Amino acid sequence: MDNKIFSQKNKLRQVLFPLIEPYRQQLLEVGDGHQIYVEECGNPDGLAVMVVHGGPGGGCSPTMRRYFDPEYYRMVLFDQRGCGRSRPFASIQNNDTWKLISDMDFIRNYLGIPQVILFGGSWGAALSLLYAEQFPERVSKLILRGVFTMTKSELDWFYTEDGAGKFWPEAWKAFKNMVPKNEQNNIIHAYHKRLFGNSPSEQASFSKAWANWENSLASYKSLGRGFNQSTEYARAFARIENHYFINNGFLEEDGQIFRDLNTIDSIPTIIVQGRYDMICPPATAQALHSRLKNSKLSIVPEAGHAMSEPGIIAGLINATEEFKYL
């Protein structure tokens, strides 16, 4: 990718676009008993971009519409299986990575979009990469934030004693001490037992603890602080995320995304990464950039994982502006 193009416009915009309402919202039947919430915003005849939210288990939000010029882009936002306004809520039945990729392609085809820009952060970055590797001819460009690739080392960083917990031992201690000491050597499995147990109150308390551990390390300026998530949100987020993590993302092998990067080497890619991302450290973004010849990496100083941080906002909006001209 020609870095001169980016250097000419690297101060394009630093603030979010005004909030707009969707011009179309619908629940699409995708099979397996699932209905997927899909909304379209902006210019119906504009350049199509599909927003891929994180988690697994998160959901799209109105703020995600604000990273794109609404006069130029046709924005497609959707809630993945079990998330947000998709139904059934919090369901892990028939819910895996390859089902989500199939849903994305169903949405793209249903909306009559030959090629789409994928805009994904964290798990959304992993899912965007996997979709592109499956269907490279159907992806025109990639914008990725807080890169995650569903490897064992990434999960170990966040869910074992020797990773992020060393920087925030108080928050880690509260998280791990929810389970007995003899189970703390495998936090993902220990939480799985409680998140999918028979006690609704136990499900609720462990869901909140799971979501709080991650959310407390998301934003650079509030690192280590707890967040009070609703029980409903936390339950979907924790159960779905844990379901994916305990199954290693349903990938064929560890490192599958990096294994197949050659299939997307020609796709223009912009990576926006917080320097102090405690959830998805910058090393993964750097490794991805080094393997993708047509990529640009922007390391944002004084930023963590959250897409709501000022530097991340600027980096992402500048990326969507840059792609108007490529």
C-alpha positions as CSV (number, residue, x, y, z in Angstrom):
1,M,0.0,0.0,0.0
2,D,1.3,3.4,-0.9
3,N,2.0,5.2,2.4
4,K,2.2,8.5,0.6
5,I,-1.5,8.4,0.0
6,F,-2.1,8.2,3.7
7,S,0.4,10.8,4.7
8,Q,-1.4,13.4,2.6
9,K,-4.6,12.9,4.4
10,N,-3.7,11.8,7.9
11,K,-5.4,14.8,9.6
12,L,-8.7,14.4,7.8
13,R,-11.1,14.2,10.8
14,Q,-10.8,13.7,14.5
15,V,-14.4,13.5,15.6
16,L,-17.3,11.2,15.1
17,F,-19.9,11.9,12.4
18,P,-23.4,13.0,13.6
19,L,-25.6,10.2,14.8
20,I,-28.1,9.0,12.1
21,E,-31.0,6.6,12.1
22,P,-31.1,3.4,9.9
23,Y,-33.1,3.7,6.7
24,R,-33.9,0.0,7.0
25,Q,-34.0,-2.5,9.9
26,Q,-34.9,-6.2,9.6
27,L,-34.6,-9.6,11.2
28,L,-33.3,-12.1,8.6
29,E,-34.0,-15.8,8.9
30,V,-30.6,-17.5,8.5
31,G,-31.6,-21.1,9.4
32,D,-30.8,-23.2,12.5
33,G,-33.6,-21.4,14.4
34,H,-31.7,-18.0,14.3
35,Q,-32.8,-14.6,13.2
36,I,-30.2,-12.0,12.6
37,Y,-30.8,-8.3,13.2
38,V,-29.5,-6.2,10.3
39,E,-29.7,-2.4,9.8
40,E,-28.6,-0.2,6.9
41,C,-27.6,3.4,7.3
42,G,-26.3,6.2,5.2
43,N,-26.3,6.3,1.4
44,P,-28.2,3.3,-0.1
45,D,-26.2,3.8,-3.3
46,G,-22.9,4.3,-1.4
47,L,-19.8,2.2,-0.9
48,A,-20.8,-0.8,1.2
49,V,-19.2,-1.4,4.5
50,M,-20.1,-4.2,6.9
51,V,-19.4,-3.5,10.6
52,V,-18.4,-6.6,12.5
53,H,-18.7,-6.2,16.3
54,G,-16.6,-7.8,18.9
55,G,-16.9,-10.3,21.7
56,P,-17.8,-12.9,20.7
57,G,-21.1,-12.0,22.4
58,G,-21.1,-8.2,22.0
59,G,-23.4,-6.5,19.6
60,C,-23.6,-3.4,17.3
61,S,-24.5,0.0,18.7
62,P,-25.7,3.3,17.3
63,T,-22.3,4.8,17.9
64,M,-20.8,2.4,15.3
65,R,-22.7,4.3,12.6
66,R,-20.7,7.4,13.4
67,Y,-17.3,6.2,12.0
68,F,-18.4,6.7,8.4
69,D,-19.4,9.6,6.2
70,P,-23.1,9.0,5.8
71,E,-23.2,10.7,2.4
72,Y,-20.6,8.3,1.0
73,Y,-21.0,5.0,2.8
74,R,-23.8,2.4,2.8
75,M,-23.3,1.0,6.3
76,V,-24.5,-2.5,7.2
77,L,-24.5,-3.3,10.9
78,F,-25.7,-6.7,12.3
79,D,-25.8,-8.5,15.6
80,Q,-24.2,-11.9,15.5
81,R,-26.0,-15.0,16.6
82,G,-27.3,-14.7,20.2
83,C,-26.3,-11.1,20.5
84,G,-28.1,-7.8,20.8
85,R,-31.4,-7.8,18.8
86,S,-30.8,-11.1,17.1
87,R,-32.9,-14.1,18.3
88,P,-32.8,-16.3,20.3
89,F,-31.0,-14.1,22.7
90,A,-27.8,-15.5,24.4
91,S,-28.2,-18.8,22.5
92,I,-25.1,-20.9,21.9
93,Q,-27.0,-23.5,19.9
94,N,-25.8,-23.7,16.3
95,N,-23.5,-20.8,17.1
96,D,-19.9,-21.1,15.9
97,T,-17.4,-19.2,13.8
98,W,-18.4,-20.9,10.5
99,K,-22.1,-20.2,11.1
100,L,-21.2,-16.5,11.6
101,I,-19.2,-16.4,8.4
102,S,-22.1,-18.0,6.6
103,D,-24.5,-15.4,8.1
104,M,-22.2,-12.6,6.9
105,D,-22.2,-13.9,3.4
106,F,-26.0,-14.4,3.5
107,I,-26.4,-10.8,4.5
108,R,-24.1,-9.6,1.8
109,N,-25.8,-11.6,-0.9
110,Y,-29.3,-10.8,0.4
111,L,-28.5,-7.1,0.2
112,G,-27.1,-7.4,-3.3
113,I,-23.6,-6.3,-2.5
114,P,-20.9,-7.8,-4.7
115,Q,-17.9,-6.6,-2.6
116,V,-17.8,-5.2,0.9
117,I,-15.4,-3.3,3.1
118,L,-15.1,-5.1,6.4
119,F,-14.7,-3.0,9.6
120,G,-14.0,-5.1,12.6
121,G,-12.4,-4.8,16.0
122,S,-11.1,-7.4,18.5
123,W,-13.1,-10.6,17.8
124,G,-14.6,-8.6,14.9
125,A,-11.1,-8.3,13.5
126,A,-10.7,-12.1,13.7
127,L,-14.0,-12.7,12.1
128,S,-13.3,-10.2,9.3
129,L,-10.0,-11.9,8.6
130,L,-11.6,-15.3,8.5
131,Y,-14.4,-14.2,6.2
132,A,-11.9,-12.5,3.9
133,E,-9.7,-15.7,3.8
134,Q,-12.8,-17.7,2.9
135,F,-14.1,-15.2,0.3
136,P,-11.3,-12.9,-0.8
137,E,-13.0,-11.9,-4.0
138,R,-16.0,-10.6,-1.9
139,V,-13.9,-8.2,0.2
140,S,-12.6,-5.0,-1.2
141,K,-10.8,-3.6,1.8
142,L,-10.3,-4.3,5.5
143,I,-10.2,-1.9,8.5
144,L,-9.2,-3.7,11.7
145,R,-8.8,-2.5,15.3
146,G,-7.4,-4.1,18.4
147,V,-6.3,-7.2,16.5
148,F,-7.2,-10.6,17.9
149,T,-6.7,-13.8,16.0
150,M,-8.0,-16.5,18.4
151,T,-4.7,-18.2,19.2
152,K,-3.9,-20.0,22.4
153,S,-1.2,-17.5,23.3
154,E,-3.7,-14.6,23.1
155,L,-6.2,-16.5,25.3
156,D,-3.4,-17.4,27.7
157,W,-2.4,-13.7,27.9
158,F,-5.8,-12.7,29.2
159,Y,-6.9,-15.8,31.2
160,T,-3.8,-17.1,32.9
161,E,-1.6,-15.8,35.8
162,D,1.2,-14.7,33.5
163,G,-0.5,-12.2,31.3
164,A,-2.6,-9.1,31.8
165,G,-3.2,-10.0,35.4
166,K,0.4,-9.1,36.2
167,F,-0.3,-5.5,35.3
168,W,-3.7,-5.4,37.1
169,P,-3.3,-7.9,40.0
170,E,-6.2,-6.5,42.0
171,A,-8.7,-7.0,39.1
172,W,-7.2,-10.4,38.3
173,K,-7.4,-11.5,41.9
174,A,-11.1,-10.6,42.1
175,F,-11.8,-12.4,38.8
176,K,-9.9,-15.6,39.6
177,N,-11.1,-15.8,43.2
178,M,-14.6,-16.4,42.0
179,V,-13.6,-20.0,41.6
180,P,-11.9,-22.4,44.0
181,K,-8.0,-22.4,44.0
182,N,-7.9,-25.9,42.6
183,E,-9.7,-24.7,39.4
184,Q,-7.8,-21.4,39.0
185,N,-5.2,-23.1,36.6
186,N,-7.9,-23.1,33.9
187,I,-10.1,-20.1,34.3
188,I,-12.0,-20.6,31.0
189,H,-13.1,-24.1,32.0
190,A,-13.9,-23.1,35.6
191,Y,-16.1,-20.2,34.5
192,H,-17.7,-22.5,31.9
193,K,-19.1,-24.8,34.6
194,R,-20.8,-21.9,36.3
195,L,-21.9,-19.9,33.3
196,F,-23.7,-23.0,32.0
197,G,-24.8,-24.5,35.4
198,N,-28.3,-24.9,36.7
199,S,-28.3,-21.9,39.1
200,P,-29.6,-18.7,37.5
201,S,-28.1,-16.6,40.4
202,E,-24.7,-18.3,39.9
203,Q,-24.9,-17.7,36.1
204,A,-25.7,-14.0,36.8
205,S,-22.8,-13.5,39.2
206,F,-20.2,-15.3,37.0
207,S,-21.5,-13.5,33.9
208,K,-21.0,-10.1,35.5
209,A,-17.5,-11.1,36.8
210,W,-16.5,-12.4,33.3
211,A,-17.7,-9.2,31.6
212,N,-16.2,-6.9,34.3
213,W,-12.7,-8.4,34.0
214,E,-12.6,-7.7,30.2
215,N,-14.4,-4.3,30.3
216,S,-12.2,-3.0,33.2
217,L,-9.2,-3.4,30.9
218,A,-10.7,-2.0,27.8
219,S,-10.1,1.8,28.0
220,Y,-6.7,3.3,28.6
221,K,-7.9,6.1,30.9
222,S,-10.0,3.8,33.1
223,L,-7.8,0.7,33.2
224,G,-8.5,-1.5,36.2
225,R,-11.8,0.1,37.1
226,G,-14.9,-2.0,37.4
227,F,-18.0,-1.5,35.2
228,N,-21.6,-2.3,36.2
229,Q,-23.0,-4.2,33.2
230,S,-26.6,-5.2,33.1
231,T,-27.3,-8.8,33.9
232,E,-28.9,-9.4,30.5
233,Y,-25.9,-8.0,28.6
234,A,-23.4,-9.7,30.8
235,R,-25.1,-13.1,30.4
236,A,-25.1,-13.0,26.6
237,F,-21.6,-11.6,26.4
238,A,-20.0,-14.0,28.9
239,R,-21.8,-17.2,27.8
240,I,-21.2,-16.7,24.1
241,E,-17.6,-15.6,24.6
242,N,-16.8,-18.5,26.9
243,H,-18.5,-20.9,24.5
244,Y,-16.1,-19.7,21.7
245,F,-13.0,-19.6,23.8
246,I,-13.5,-23.1,25.3
247,N,-13.8,-24.4,21.7
248,N,-10.7,-22.4,20.5
249,G,-12.9,-20.4,18.2
250,F,-13.9,-23.5,16.3
251,L,-10.8,-23.1,14.2
252,E,-9.1,-26.0,12.4
253,E,-5.8,-25.4,14.1
254,D,-4.0,-22.8,16.3
255,G,-2.8,-19.9,14.2
256,Q,-5.2,-20.6,11.3
257,I,-5.7,-16.9,10.5
258,F,-1.9,-16.5,10.1
259,R,-1.7,-19.7,8.1
260,D,-4.1,-18.5,5.5
261,L,-3.0,-14.8,5.2
262,N,-1.6,-15.4,1.7
263,T,-5.2,-15.5,0.4
264,I,-5.8,-11.9,1.3
265,D,-2.3,-10.4,0.7
266,S,-3.7,-8.1,-2.1
267,I,-6.6,-6.6,-0.1
268,P,-5.9,-3.0,1.1
269,T,-5.8,-3.2,4.9
270,I,-5.6,-0.5,7.6
271,I,-4.9,-1.6,11.2
272,V,-5.5,0.7,14.1
273,Q,-4.0,-0.4,17.4
274,G,-3.8,1.1,20.8
275,R,-0.3,1.1,22.2
276,Y,-1.5,0.1,25.7
277,D,-4.1,-2.4,24.6
278,M,-4.2,-4.8,27.6
279,I,-6.7,-7.2,26.0
280,C,-5.1,-7.6,22.6
281,P,-1.5,-6.5,22.8
282,P,0.1,-4.7,19.8
283,A,2.4,-7.6,19.0
284,T,-0.4,-9.4,17.1
285,A,-1.2,-6.3,15.1
286,Q,2.5,-5.9,14.3
287,A,2.8,-9.5,13.2
288,L,-0.3,-9.2,11.0
289,H,1.0,-6.0,9.4
290,S,4.4,-7.6,8.7
291,R,2.7,-10.5,6.8
292,L,0.3,-8.4,4.8
293,K,2.1,-6.5,2.1
294,N,-0.8,-4.2,1.3
295,S,-1.4,-3.0,4.9
296,K,-0.8,0.0,7.0
297,L,-0.4,-0.1,10.7
298,S,-1.2,2.9,13.0
299,I,-0.2,2.5,16.6
300,V,-2.1,5.0,18.6
301,P,-0.2,6.4,21.7
302,E,-2.1,6.8,24.9
303,A,-4.8,4.4,23.8
304,G,-6.0,1.0,24.9
305,H,-8.5,-1.5,23.4
306,A,-11.8,0.5,23.3
307,M,-12.9,2.0,20.0
308,S,-14.4,4.9,22.0
309,E,-11.0,6.4,22.9
310,P,-10.1,9.7,21.1
311,G,-7.0,8.4,19.3
312,I,-8.7,5.2,18.2
313,I,-11.7,7.3,16.9
314,A,-9.4,9.5,14.9
315,G,-7.5,6.5,13.5
316,L,-10.7,4.7,12.5
317,I,-12.4,7.7,10.9
318,N,-9.2,8.6,9.1
319,A,-9.2,5.1,7.7
320,T,-12.7,5.3,6.4
321,E,-11.9,8.6,4.9
322,E,-8.7,7.3,3.3
323,F,-10.7,4.5,1.7
324,K,-12.8,6.9,-0.2
325,Y,-9.8,7.6,-2.4
326,L,-8.5,4.1,-3.0
